[in-house]
Amino acid sequence: MKQYDAVQPWLEDTYSMKWDGEWHITIEVFRDLGIAFAAVLVIIYILVVAWFRNFITPMSSWCPFL
């Protein structure tokens, strides 16, 4: 039996099981939050580059081990 997490089965000629409900909602929320977090990091990087007029300074302040 094939199991599906996020999409519906394309064909209905065999038995399959779709996991849905709270787990599906949780996956969607964390995916959206991850995308929003990445977008905000890019925006913050662009703002810091504009502030210091240097591409290396934001990277050195975010990654002190470089």
Backbone as a printed PyTorch tensor [residue, N CA C, xyz], in Angstrom:
tensor([[[ 0.8470, -1.1670,  0.0000],
         [ 0.0000,  0.0000,  0.0000],
         [ 0.8970,  1.2360,  0.0000]],

        [[ 0.6880,  2.1130, -0.9560],
         [ 1.4700,  3.3340, -1.0520],
         [ 0.8810,  4.3930, -0.1280]],

        [[ 1.7780,  5.1340,  0.5360],
         [ 1.3440,  6.1710,  1.4620],
         [ 1.6850,  7.5460,  0.8930]],

        [[ 0.7800,  8.4890,  1.0800],
         [ 0.9550,  9.8530,  0.6170],
         [ 0.9100, 10.7910,  1.8120]],

        [[ 1.7850, 11.8150,  1.8000],
         [ 1.8190, 12.7710,  2.9030],
         [ 1.1600, 14.0970,  2.5470]],

        [[ 1.5570, 14.6930,  1.4420],
         [ 1.1240, 16.0520,  1.1580],
         [ 0.2300, 16.1660, -0.0730]],

        [[ 0.1530, 15.1300, -0.8860],
         [-0.6410, 15.2130, -2.1150],
         [-1.6370, 14.0670, -2.1650]],

        [[-2.6660, 14.2690, -2.9530],
         [-3.6560, 13.2220, -3.1700],
         [-3.0930, 12.2050, -4.1700]],

        [[-3.5060, 10.9480, -4.1020],
         [-3.0980,  9.9790, -5.1180],
         [-3.6370, 10.3780, -6.4900]],

        [[-2.8220, 10.1820, -7.5400],
         [-3.2460, 10.5640, -8.8870],
         [-4.2940,  9.5970, -9.4310]],

        [[-4.0840,  8.3160, -9.2160],
         [-5.0160,  7.3110, -9.7180],
         [-5.6800,  6.5980, -8.5580]],

        [[-6.8730,  6.0990, -8.7930],
         [-7.6030,  5.4000, -7.7470],
         [-7.8030,  3.9370, -8.0900]],

        [[-6.9040,  3.3620, -8.8850],
         [-7.0670,  1.9640, -9.2780],
         [-6.4380,  0.9970, -8.2770]],

        [[-5.5960,  1.4820, -7.3630],
         [-5.0130,  0.6340, -6.3180],
         [-5.2980,  1.2560, -4.9580]],

        [[-5.0870,  0.4670, -3.9320],
         [-5.2860,  0.9620, -2.5810],
         [-4.1270,  1.8700, -2.1940]],

        [[-4.4610,  2.9450, -1.5220],
         [-3.4360,  3.8610, -1.0220],
         [-3.9800,  4.5450,  0.2230]],

        [[-3.0540,  5.1410,  0.9920],
         [-3.4390,  5.7910,  2.2390],
         [-2.8550,  7.1960,  2.2440]],

        [[-3.6830,  8.1870,  2.5650],
         [-3.2090,  9.5640,  2.6550],
         [-3.2430,  9.9960,  4.1060]],

        [[-2.0560, 10.3860,  4.6090],
         [-1.9590, 10.9230,  5.9590],
         [-2.3290, 12.3960,  5.8930]],

        [[-3.3010, 12.8000,  6.6770],
         [-3.7770, 14.1710,  6.6070],
         [-4.1320, 14.6410,  8.0090]],

        [[-4.6170, 15.8330,  8.1090],
         [-5.0660, 16.3590,  9.3860],
         [-4.0540, 17.3080,  9.9880]],

        [[-3.8480, 17.1940, 11.2950],
         [-2.9700, 18.1110, 12.0120],
         [-1.5280, 18.0290, 11.5040]],

        [[-1.0560, 16.8480, 11.1550],
         [ 0.3100, 16.7060, 10.6770],
         [ 0.4950, 17.4700,  9.3660]],

        [[-0.4680, 17.4130,  8.4870],
         [-0.3980, 18.1440,  7.2180],
         [-0.3680, 19.6490,  7.4710]],

        [[-1.1690, 20.1330,  8.3730],
         [-1.1920, 21.5530,  8.7160],
         [ 0.1470, 21.9720,  9.3210]],

        [[ 0.7170, 21.1320, 10.1840],
         [ 2.0050, 21.4280, 10.8060],
         [ 3.1030, 21.5280,  9.7640]],

        [[ 3.1270, 20.6190,  8.8080],
         [ 4.1400, 20.6550,  7.7490],
         [ 4.0130, 21.9430,  6.9360]],

        [[ 2.8040, 22.3250,  6.5850],
         [ 2.5970, 23.5490,  5.8080],
         [ 3.0270, 24.7860,  6.5850]],

        [[ 2.7210, 24.8420,  7.8710],
         [ 3.0760, 26.0040,  8.6830],
         [ 4.5850, 26.1310,  8.8040]],

        [[ 5.2840, 25.0300,  9.0980],
         [ 6.7330, 25.0970,  9.2410],
         [ 7.4070, 25.3960,  7.9090]],

        [[ 6.8590, 24.9300,  6.8020],
         [ 7.4120, 25.2600,  5.4870],
         [ 7.2840, 26.7510,  5.2260]],

        [[ 6.1040, 27.3020,  5.5050],
         [ 5.8860, 28.7240,  5.2830],
         [ 6.7520, 29.5790,  6.2100]],

        [[ 6.9000, 29.1580,  7.4710],
         [ 7.7450, 29.8950,  8.3980],
         [ 9.2080, 29.8560,  7.9730]],

        [[ 9.6590, 28.7200,  7.4550],
         [11.0330, 28.6130,  6.9820],
         [11.2900, 29.5150,  5.7950]],

        [[10.3410, 29.5800,  4.8690],
         [10.4840, 30.4650,  3.7100],
         [10.4910, 31.9260,  4.1570]],

        [[ 9.6170, 32.2840,  5.0850],
         [ 9.5690, 33.6590,  5.5860],
         [10.8580, 34.0170,  6.3220]],

        [[11.3980, 33.0870,  7.0940],
         [12.6480, 33.3290,  7.8260],
         [13.8000, 33.5580,  6.8570]],

        [[13.8760, 32.7520,  5.8070],
         [14.9360, 32.9210,  4.8130],
         [14.7980, 34.2620,  4.1010]],

        [[13.5760, 34.6570,  3.7800],
         [13.3590, 35.9450,  3.1100],
         [13.7600, 37.1110,  4.0060]],

        [[13.4400, 37.0170,  5.2860],
         [13.8070, 38.0790,  6.2220],
         [15.3190, 38.1610,  6.3840]],

        [[16.0010, 37.0260,  6.4080],
         [17.4630, 37.0570,  6.4940],
         [18.0750, 37.7480,  5.2810]],

        [[17.5360, 37.4980,  4.1110],
         [18.0400, 38.1510,  2.8990],
         [17.7870, 39.6570,  2.9630]],

        [[16.6020, 40.0520,  3.4180],
         [16.2860, 41.4830,  3.5300],
         [17.2070, 42.1650,  4.5400]],

        [[17.4350, 41.5220,  5.6810],
         [18.3410, 42.0870,  6.6890],
         [19.7530, 42.2080,  6.1300]],

        [[20.2090, 41.2020,  5.3900],
         [21.5420, 41.2570,  4.7890],
         [21.6420, 42.4300,  3.8170]],

        [[20.6190, 42.6310,  2.9860],
         [20.6320, 43.7470,  2.0320],
         [20.6550, 45.0850,  2.7680]],

        [[19.8990, 45.2040,  3.8440],
         [19.8910, 46.4520,  4.6120],
         [21.2430, 46.7210,  5.2670]],

        [[21.8810, 45.6870,  5.8050],
         [23.1830, 45.8790,  6.4450],
         [24.2510, 46.2010,  5.3980]],

        [[24.1660, 45.5840,  4.2270],
         [25.0960, 45.9170,  3.1390],
         [24.9160, 47.3790,  2.7380]],

        [[23.6880, 47.8380,  2.6480],
         [23.4390, 49.2310,  2.2950],
         [23.9410, 50.1710,  3.3930]],

        [[23.8270, 49.7600,  4.6420],
         [24.2550, 50.6040,  5.7560],
         [25.7770, 50.7470,  5.7880]],

        [[26.5100, 49.6220,  5.6740],
         [27.9680, 49.6480,  5.7640],
         [28.6530, 49.8520,  4.4060]],

        [[27.9120, 49.7250,  3.3130],
         [28.4610, 49.8240,  1.9580],
         [29.6110, 48.8450,  1.7570]],

        [[29.3950, 47.6420,  2.2450],
         [30.4130, 46.6000,  2.1520],
         [29.7000, 45.2530,  2.1970]],

        [[30.1380, 44.3020,  1.3600],
         [29.4970, 42.9950,  1.3280],
         [30.0720, 42.0390,  2.3770]],

        [[31.2590, 42.2820,  2.8550],
         [31.9260, 41.3610,  3.7760],
         [31.5370, 41.6240,  5.2240]],

        [[31.3030, 42.8600,  5.5870],
         [30.9950, 43.1950,  6.9820],
         [29.7820, 42.4510,  7.5310]],

        [[28.6620, 42.3640,  6.8090],
         [27.5350, 41.5960,  7.3650],
         [27.8740, 40.1110,  7.5590]],

        [[28.6300, 39.5570,  6.6360],
         [28.9880, 38.1380,  6.7790],
         [29.9040, 37.9260,  7.9770]],

        [[30.8310, 38.8330,  8.2200],
         [31.7360, 38.6750,  9.3510],
         [31.0090, 38.8910, 10.6770]],

        [[29.9810, 39.7170, 10.6730],
         [29.2480, 39.9170, 11.9270],
         [28.2730, 38.7640, 12.1890]],

        [[27.7620, 38.1120, 11.1550],
         [26.8490, 36.9880, 11.3410],
         [27.5940, 35.6950, 11.6080]],

        [[28.7740, 35.5440, 11.0360],
         [29.5840, 34.3330, 11.1950],
         [30.9260, 34.7280, 11.7970]],

        [[31.0260, 34.8060, 13.1130],
         [32.2570, 35.3260, 13.7120],
         [33.4680, 34.4090, 13.5180]],

        [[33.2770, 33.1860, 13.0580],
         [34.3910, 32.2540, 12.9060],
         [35.0150, 32.3060, 11.5220]],

        [[34.5420, 33.1960, 10.6550],
         [35.1230, 33.3030,  9.3160],
         [36.4020, 34.0970,  9.3310]]])
